[in-house]
Amino acid sequence: MLRIGLTGGIGAGKSTVSATFSDLGAVVVDGDVIAREVVEPGTPGLAKLVDAFGDEILLPDGALNRPALAAIAFSDDEKRATLNGIVHPLVAHRRSELIAAAHDDAVIVEDIPLLVESQMAPMFPLVIIVHADAELRVRRLIEYRNFSEEDARARIAAQATEEQRRAVADVWLDNSGSAGELVEKARALWHERIQPFAHNLKAGQPAPAKPHIVPPDPQWAAQAQRILARLRTACGHRAVRVDHIGSTAVPDLDAKDVIDIQVTVASLQVADELADAMSAAGYVQVPITADVAKPDARSTVAGFDHVTDDSHWQKRLFCSADPGRPTNVHVRVDGWPGQQFALLFVDWVTANPEVRAEYLALKRRVSAQEHATTGAYADAKEPWFLDAYRRAWEWADTTGWRPGGPAQAGGGAG
């Protein structure tokens, strides 16, 4: 099952995208529809709203007067929080029931108006934002939904900002054009990314990644932050820390267009327990169970066990099934040499321009050899890493380097 979070500001065109996905075979769980269901006459939800806001939110027949409720609830932050506190738990419960009833192979599109505001984005392997400028949305709300200009602007102001939406968006669908243009964008997204994502997840195969290096992408850092949030949510308390590692974590360094992440856990048993959570987050396990062991290079770094046992280079590796964002997730045990080196490497490279230039030259040389797979690309770099491992730890001894806090982006040998 692939779950997708779909959202956008009021009047942005989210319903058009939702309907398009439904036509293409998605199971759409519509937050607006559910929100209406849970406050129909006779429901506990409507009774709670009346208790909170008074009988003036009811029509003569006892149904909810939505404009009246909106005028009250959106007048200040406290009242809006009261409304959300009543409706959101009811909607979440009903949403869970609908998802549980869906087929295991379904693509579930959860159409959630306040996905960003509710901080739900990390719950989804893919988040799609439908966007239109505020002035265009105001005009649409007035023309097609009979809003007054004042009400339209108040509703827009009460929702997330464009900056907040961009921070969580894996896909940004611009709807400044016609409805037909938006439908075509949604259809292309379905066929080019969503369907392959679902297929890969079902088949247990990672999305293909190209082994050649590319110039640094200014979006890598933001993409990594979304992945970190997703993995922290998926792993929960079982993750000691989650860090952005690898070449894409080094500022302005050419790299393969693959985000590397390290999840640190207490034991390999815990790593194995994460398989289902990783799958739900869009990552499939691959049969790589260890890094290449390296001779002990740590001499005086206090607080680190100097382990030479090859078994301490074991790990678990998960790769994203999403063709739109190739990602490697290395699950390593806290304190083991591979876990420590991943956190050291990017800081060493970043702090030493001569090492950075040396590593970049190696990457370009190896990439030019047109290795058929990313695995072959990694293998070709390994001789350099044998020496780099010793040099990096000498730098750590000299500088007193220590790993940063759990929320800090680390480094790694990607």
C-alpha positions as CSV (number, residue, x, y, z in Angstrom):
1,M,0.0,0.0,0.0
2,L,1.3,3.4,-0.9
3,R,-0.1,6.4,1.0
4,I,0.1,9.8,-0.5
5,G,-0.7,13.1,1.2
6,L,-2.4,15.7,-1.0
7,T,-3.1,19.2,0.1
8,G,-3.2,22.8,-1.0
9,G,-4.7,26.1,0.1
10,I,-8.4,26.7,-0.2
11,G,-9.2,27.5,-3.9
12,A,-5.9,26.1,-5.2
13,G,-7.4,23.2,-7.1
14,K,-6.8,20.3,-4.9
15,S,-10.2,18.7,-5.6
16,T,-9.4,18.6,-9.4
17,V,-6.2,16.7,-8.7
18,S,-8.0,14.4,-6.2
19,A,-10.7,13.6,-8.8
20,T,-8.1,12.9,-11.5
21,F,-6.2,10.4,-9.2
22,S,-9.6,8.8,-8.4
23,D,-10.3,8.3,-12.1
24,L,-6.9,6.7,-12.6
25,G,-7.5,4.1,-9.9
26,A,-6.5,5.7,-6.6
27,V,-8.5,5.2,-3.4
28,V,-9.2,8.8,-2.4
29,V,-9.8,9.5,1.2
30,D,-11.2,13.0,1.2
31,G,-10.8,15.0,4.4
32,D,-13.5,17.5,3.4
33,V,-16.0,14.7,2.8
34,I,-15.1,13.1,6.1
35,A,-15.3,16.4,7.9
36,R,-18.9,16.8,6.7
37,E,-19.8,13.2,7.7
38,V,-18.6,13.5,11.2
39,V,-20.7,16.6,11.9
40,E,-24.0,15.5,10.3
41,P,-27.2,15.9,12.3
42,G,-27.4,13.4,15.2
43,T,-23.6,12.8,15.4
44,P,-21.5,13.4,18.5
45,G,-19.3,15.7,16.5
46,L,-22.1,18.2,15.8
47,A,-23.2,18.0,19.5
48,K,-19.7,19.0,20.5
49,L,-19.6,21.9,18.1
50,V,-22.9,23.2,19.5
51,D,-21.6,23.0,23.0
52,A,-18.5,24.9,22.0
53,F,-20.0,27.6,19.7
54,G,-23.7,27.7,20.5
55,D,-27.0,27.1,18.7
56,E,-26.3,29.9,16.2
57,I,-24.2,27.5,14.1
58,L,-27.3,25.5,13.3
59,L,-29.8,25.8,10.4
60,P,-33.5,25.6,11.2
61,D,-33.5,21.9,10.3
62,G,-30.8,21.2,12.8
63,A,-28.0,20.8,10.2
64,L,-24.7,22.6,10.5
65,N,-24.6,26.1,9.2
66,R,-21.1,26.1,7.8
67,P,-20.8,29.8,6.9
68,A,-21.9,30.7,10.4
69,L,-19.4,28.3,12.0
70,A,-16.6,29.6,9.8
71,A,-17.4,33.2,10.6
72,I,-17.0,32.4,14.3
73,A,-14.2,29.9,14.2
74,F,-12.0,31.8,11.9
75,S,-12.3,35.0,13.7
76,D,-9.4,34.2,16.0
77,D,-6.7,31.6,16.7
78,E,-8.2,30.3,19.9
79,K,-11.6,29.6,18.4
80,R,-10.0,27.9,15.3
81,A,-8.0,25.7,17.7
82,T,-11.2,24.7,19.5
83,L,-12.8,23.8,16.1
84,N,-9.8,21.7,15.1
85,G,-9.6,20.0,18.4
86,I,-13.1,18.8,18.0
87,V,-13.1,17.8,14.3
88,H,-9.6,16.5,13.7
89,P,-9.7,13.5,16.0
90,L,-13.1,12.5,14.5
91,V,-11.8,12.8,11.0
92,A,-8.6,10.9,11.8
93,H,-10.6,8.0,13.2
94,R,-12.8,7.8,10.2
95,R,-9.8,8.1,7.9
96,S,-8.2,5.2,9.6
97,E,-11.3,3.1,9.1
98,L,-11.4,3.8,5.4
99,I,-7.7,3.0,4.9
100,A,-8.0,-0.2,6.8
101,A,-10.7,-1.3,4.4
102,A,-8.6,-0.7,1.3
103,H,-6.8,-3.4,-0.6
104,D,-3.1,-4.0,0.4
105,D,-1.9,-3.0,-3.1
106,A,-4.0,0.2,-3.2
107,V,-2.7,3.7,-3.8
108,I,-4.3,5.7,-1.1
109,V,-4.5,9.4,-1.8
110,E,-5.4,11.2,1.4
111,D,-6.9,14.6,0.5
112,I,-6.3,16.6,3.7
113,P,-7.0,20.4,3.6
114,L,-4.9,21.1,6.7
115,L,-2.1,18.6,6.2
116,V,0.6,21.2,6.7
117,E,-1.1,22.9,9.6
118,S,-1.6,19.6,11.4
119,Q,2.1,18.7,10.9
120,M,1.0,15.4,9.2
121,A,3.4,15.6,6.2
122,P,6.1,13.2,7.7
123,M,3.4,10.5,7.9
124,F,3.4,10.1,4.1
125,P,6.0,8.6,1.7
126,L,5.0,11.3,-0.8
127,V,3.4,14.7,-0.2
128,I,1.8,16.6,-3.1
129,I,1.0,20.3,-2.8
130,V,-1.4,22.0,-5.3
131,H,-0.6,25.7,-5.4
132,A,-2.0,28.9,-6.8
133,D,-1.3,32.5,-5.9
134,A,-3.5,34.1,-3.2
135,E,-5.1,36.6,-5.5
136,L,-6.1,34.0,-8.0
137,R,-7.5,31.8,-5.2
138,V,-9.5,34.8,-3.9
139,R,-11.0,35.3,-7.3
140,R,-11.9,31.6,-7.7
141,L,-13.6,31.5,-4.2
142,I,-15.7,34.6,-5.1
143,E,-16.6,33.4,-8.6
144,Y,-17.2,29.7,-8.0
145,R,-17.9,29.2,-4.3
146,N,-19.8,32.4,-3.5
147,F,-17.4,33.6,-0.9
148,S,-17.3,37.3,0.0
149,E,-13.9,38.8,-0.5
150,E,-13.5,39.3,3.2
151,D,-14.3,35.6,4.0
152,A,-12.0,34.4,1.2
153,R,-9.0,36.4,2.5
154,A,-9.7,35.4,6.1
155,R,-9.7,31.7,5.1
156,I,-6.5,32.0,3.1
157,A,-4.8,33.9,5.9
158,A,-5.8,31.2,8.5
159,Q,-4.0,28.5,6.5
160,A,-0.3,27.7,6.0
161,T,1.9,30.0,4.1
162,E,3.5,29.2,0.8
163,E,6.9,28.9,2.5
164,Q,5.4,26.3,5.0
165,R,3.9,24.3,2.2
166,R,7.1,24.3,0.1
167,A,9.0,23.0,3.1
168,V,7.0,19.7,3.1
169,A,6.3,19.4,-0.7
170,D,7.8,16.4,-2.5
171,V,5.8,17.5,-5.5
172,W,4.7,21.1,-6.3
173,L,1.8,21.3,-8.7
174,D,1.3,24.8,-10.0
175,N,-2.3,25.6,-10.9
176,S,-2.0,29.1,-12.3
177,G,-3.5,27.9,-15.6
178,S,-6.6,26.1,-16.6
179,A,-8.3,23.2,-15.0
180,G,-7.4,21.1,-18.1
181,E,-3.7,21.9,-17.7
182,L,-3.8,20.9,-14.0
183,V,-5.5,17.6,-15.0
184,E,-2.7,16.8,-17.5
185,K,0.0,17.6,-14.9
186,A,-1.8,15.3,-12.4
187,R,-2.0,12.5,-15.0
188,A,1.7,12.8,-15.9
189,L,2.6,12.7,-12.2
190,W,0.5,9.5,-11.8
191,H,2.1,7.7,-14.7
192,E,5.6,8.9,-14.3
193,R,6.1,8.8,-10.5
194,I,3.1,7.5,-8.5
195,Q,2.5,4.2,-10.4
196,P,6.2,3.3,-10.6
197,F,6.5,4.1,-6.9
198,A,3.6,1.8,-6.1
199,H,5.0,-0.9,-8.4
200,N,8.5,-0.8,-6.9
201,L,7.1,-0.9,-3.4
202,K,4.9,-3.9,-4.1
203,A,7.8,-5.7,-5.9
204,G,10.3,-4.9,-3.1
205,Q,12.7,-3.2,-5.5
206,P,14.4,0.2,-5.2
207,A,14.0,2.9,-7.7
208,P,16.9,3.0,-10.1
209,A,19.6,5.6,-9.5
210,K,22.1,6.8,-12.0
211,P,25.8,6.3,-11.0
212,H,27.2,9.4,-12.6
213,I,27.8,12.5,-10.6
214,V,26.1,15.8,-11.1
215,P,26.7,19.4,-10.0
216,P,25.4,20.2,-6.5
217,D,21.6,20.7,-6.4
218,P,20.5,23.5,-4.1
219,Q,17.4,21.4,-3.3
220,W,19.3,18.5,-1.7
221,A,19.4,20.0,1.7
222,A,15.6,20.7,1.8
223,Q,14.9,17.2,0.3
224,A,17.0,15.7,3.0
225,Q,15.2,17.5,5.7
226,R,11.9,16.1,4.5
227,I,13.4,12.6,4.5
228,L,14.8,13.1,8.0
229,A,11.4,14.1,9.3
230,R,9.7,11.1,7.5
231,L,12.2,8.6,8.9
232,R,12.1,10.1,12.4
233,T,8.3,9.6,12.3
234,A,8.6,6.1,10.9
235,C,11.3,4.9,13.3
236,G,10.1,6.7,16.4
237,H,11.8,5.8,19.7
238,R,13.8,3.0,18.0
239,A,16.1,5.6,16.3
240,V,18.8,7.0,18.5
241,R,19.4,9.6,15.8
242,V,18.8,10.2,12.1
243,D,21.3,12.2,10.0
244,H,21.9,13.4,6.5
245,I,25.1,11.7,5.4
246,G,27.0,11.2,2.2
247,S,28.2,13.6,-0.5
248,T,24.9,15.4,-0.8
249,A,25.4,16.5,2.9
250,V,28.7,18.3,1.9
251,P,27.9,21.9,0.8
252,D,28.6,22.5,-2.9
253,L,30.1,19.1,-3.7
254,D,29.4,17.3,-6.9
255,A,27.6,14.0,-6.1
256,K,25.4,11.2,-7.4
257,D,21.8,12.5,-7.2
258,V,21.1,10.1,-4.3
259,I,20.4,11.3,-0.8
260,D,22.1,9.2,1.9
261,I,20.6,9.0,5.4
262,Q,21.9,7.2,8.5
263,V,19.5,5.9,11.1
264,T,21.4,5.0,14.3
265,V,19.9,2.2,16.4
266,A,20.9,0.4,19.6
267,S,21.4,-3.1,17.9
268,L,21.0,-5.0,14.7
269,Q,17.9,-6.6,16.2
270,V,16.3,-3.1,16.4
271,A,17.4,-2.5,12.8
272,D,15.6,-5.7,11.7
273,E,12.5,-4.6,13.6
274,L,12.3,-1.5,11.4
275,A,11.6,-3.3,8.1
276,D,7.8,-2.9,8.2
277,A,8.1,0.8,9.3
278,M,10.5,1.4,6.4
279,S,8.2,-0.2,3.9
280,A,5.3,1.9,5.1
281,A,7.5,5.0,4.6
282,G,8.4,4.0,1.0
283,Y,11.7,2.2,1.5
284,V,12.5,-1.4,0.6
285,Q,15.3,-3.5,2.1
286,V,18.2,-4.6,-0.2
287,P,20.6,-7.5,0.5
288,I,23.5,-5.5,1.6
289,T,24.3,-6.3,5.2
290,A,27.7,-4.7,5.9
291,D,30.1,-2.0,4.9
292,V,33.6,-2.8,3.8
293,A,35.5,-3.4,7.0
294,K,38.6,-1.2,7.6
295,P,41.6,-1.6,9.9
296,D,41.2,0.2,13.2
297,A,42.5,3.7,12.9
298,R,41.4,5.3,16.1
299,S,44.1,5.8,18.6
300,T,43.3,8.4,21.2
301,V,39.6,9.4,20.6
302,A,38.1,9.1,24.0
303,G,34.7,7.6,24.3
304,F,35.0,5.3,21.3
305,D,35.5,1.5,21.4
306,H,38.4,0.5,19.2
307,V,36.8,-2.4,17.5
308,T,38.5,-4.4,14.8
309,D,35.9,-7.2,14.6
310,D,34.4,-7.3,11.1
311,S,31.0,-8.1,12.5
312,H,30.9,-4.5,13.8
313,W,30.7,-3.2,10.3
314,Q,27.3,-4.8,9.8
315,K,24.3,-2.7,8.9
316,R,20.9,-2.9,7.2
317,L,20.3,-0.9,4.0
318,F,17.0,0.3,2.7
319,C,16.4,2.2,-0.6
320,S,13.6,4.4,-1.7
321,A,11.0,3.0,-4.1
322,D,10.2,6.5,-5.3
323,P,11.7,7.2,-8.7
324,G,11.5,10.9,-8.1
325,R,13.9,10.9,-5.1
326,P,16.5,8.0,-5.0
327,T,17.6,7.6,-1.4
328,N,19.7,5.2,0.6
329,V,19.0,4.6,4.2
330,H,21.8,3.0,6.2
331,V,20.8,1.6,9.5
332,R,23.8,1.2,11.7
333,V,24.4,0.4,15.4
334,D,25.3,3.2,17.7
335,G,29.1,3.3,18.4
336,W,30.1,0.8,15.7
337,P,32.9,2.0,13.4
338,G,30.7,2.4,10.3
339,Q,28.2,4.6,12.2
340,Q,31.0,6.8,13.7
341,F,32.8,7.2,10.3
342,A,29.5,8.2,8.6
343,L,29.2,11.1,11.1
344,L,32.9,12.0,10.8
345,F,33.4,11.9,7.0
346,V,31.4,14.9,5.9
347,D,32.8,17.1,8.7
348,W,36.4,16.1,7.7
349,V,35.8,16.8,4.0
350,T,34.0,20.1,4.7
351,A,36.8,21.3,7.0
352,N,39.6,20.4,4.6
353,P,39.5,21.9,1.1
354,E,42.4,19.8,-0.1
355,V,40.6,16.6,0.9
356,R,37.4,17.9,-0.8
357,A,39.3,18.6,-4.0
358,E,41.0,15.1,-3.8
359,Y,37.7,13.4,-3.3
360,L,36.0,15.3,-6.1
361,A,38.7,14.3,-8.5
362,L,38.3,10.7,-7.5
363,K,34.5,10.8,-8.0
364,R,34.9,12.4,-11.4
365,R,37.5,9.9,-12.5
366,V,35.4,6.9,-11.3
367,S,32.2,8.3,-12.8
368,A,33.9,8.8,-16.1
369,Q,34.5,5.1,-16.3
370,E,30.8,4.5,-16.8
371,H,30.2,1.9,-14.2
372,A,27.0,0.1,-14.8
373,T,25.6,0.3,-11.3
374,T,25.8,2.5,-8.3
375,G,27.3,-0.5,-6.5
376,A,30.2,-0.7,-8.9
377,Y,30.7,3.0,-8.5
378,A,31.0,2.6,-4.8
379,D,33.3,-0.4,-5.1
380,A,35.7,1.6,-7.3
381,K,36.1,4.3,-4.6
382,E,36.8,1.8,-1.8
383,P,40.6,1.8,-2.1
384,W,40.7,5.5,-1.5
385,F,38.4,5.1,1.5
386,L,40.8,2.7,3.2
387,D,43.4,5.5,3.5
388,A,40.8,8.2,4.0
389,Y,39.5,6.3,7.1
390,R,42.9,6.6,8.8
391,R,43.4,10.2,7.8
392,A,39.9,11.2,8.9
393,W,40.4,9.8,12.4
394,E,43.8,11.4,12.7
395,W,42.0,14.7,12.0
396,A,39.4,13.8,14.6
397,D,42.2,13.1,17.2
398,T,43.9,16.4,16.4
399,T,40.8,18.6,16.5
400,G,38.9,16.8,19.2
401,W,36.0,16.2,16.9
402,R,32.8,14.7,18.4
403,P,29.5,13.8,16.7
404,G,26.9,16.5,16.7
405,G,23.5,16.3,18.4
406,P,20.7,14.0,17.1
407,A,19.1,16.8,15.1
408,Q,22.3,17.9,13.5
409,A,23.1,16.8,9.9
410,G,26.1,14.5,10.0
411,G,28.5,13.3,7.3
412,G,29.2,10.1,5.5
413,A,31.0,8.3,2.8
414,G,28.4,8.4,0.1
